[in-house]
Amino acid sequence: MPHTFNADRRDKIAKQKYQVTNWPAYNESLRQRGDLTIWVKDEALSLWTARRRTSRGGQPKYSDLAITLCLTLRVVYGLALRQTQGLMRSVAALMGFDIAVPDFSTLSRRSKGLALPSTKSRATTSGPVHLVVDSTGLKVFGEGEWLENKHKTKTKRKRWRKLHLGLNLVSGEIVCSDLTVDDVGDPTALPGLLDQIGGPVEKFIADGAYDGTPTRDLLATRFGEIVEVIIPPPQTAVASPQSVLVPSVRDRHIAEIQTKGRMAWQKSAGDNKRSRADQMGRWKAVIGGRVAGIRFCTR
């Protein structure tokens, strides 16, 4: 991107000065951020074991409450299933609870059908959303790569997935996300992203991959003509035939780029704010550059 949102203020922000006078209280407040306090009610311990079923089949050992509690801690602390089992086992030992802790395979099997807290972020602001969308590719690490690493065999063509993210510039939250196959284009995945947004969208900012009539018609149908669409036209873009009489927003953008230049248009139209969401390298640093597939082992 030739012009970024913080270009005018870069290297010009004065260094912040912090004046802390009560260092013991300040240090103690920082230590309390890492304190772990878990309080379990007696009713939860009494309902830890599942009720005996009267129908045919195996008897469940753990109740739905026990499984939900373990999986909730897993979501809160971002743990794997084996790590969740270890956390619950250590908590039960430290608090002196004489309870059995479900293993990781039981947690995985019993999680189906339970109402668990969602890890997806949604917009919490009541005002209109200023939506910025972008996508990135993720490599699928599945059966083929496992066979290649273990048995040194040739694999099929490497598979990829595309992660689509939508950021709200007002709240700074990821309000919509979708994971599609690599042959799904950005405009094709846009309706699924918009379905995840409950409130109105006042401004839509995206890169040139979303440029086209289908995207603008979809936004106008969903949110009306009040939505402001900021999509940079390509270098070879030309104005529409009716631009002389009734110029569209895209026609005005093309005319301004031809008159003032692309960098001046980015600053005046607000396209430079797209740099806030054009940071897929940071997302990949958190979630990784690949997704784990399912490995099927046969005997």
Salt bridges, closest charged atoms under 4 A:
ASP8 OD2 - LYS267 NZ 2.77
GLU28 OE1 - ARG31 NH1 3.08
ASP64 OD1 - ARG110 NH2 2.78
GLU145 OE2 - LYS139 NZ 3.00
ASP186 OD1 - LYS162 NZ 3.72
ASP186 OD1 - HIS164 ND1 3.72
ASP195 OD1 - ARG222 NH2 2.96
GLU202 OE1 - HIS130 NE2 2.70
ASP211 OD1 - ARG216 NH2 3.59
ASP211 OD1 - ARG250 NE 2.98
ASP271 OD2 - ARG274 NH2 3.08
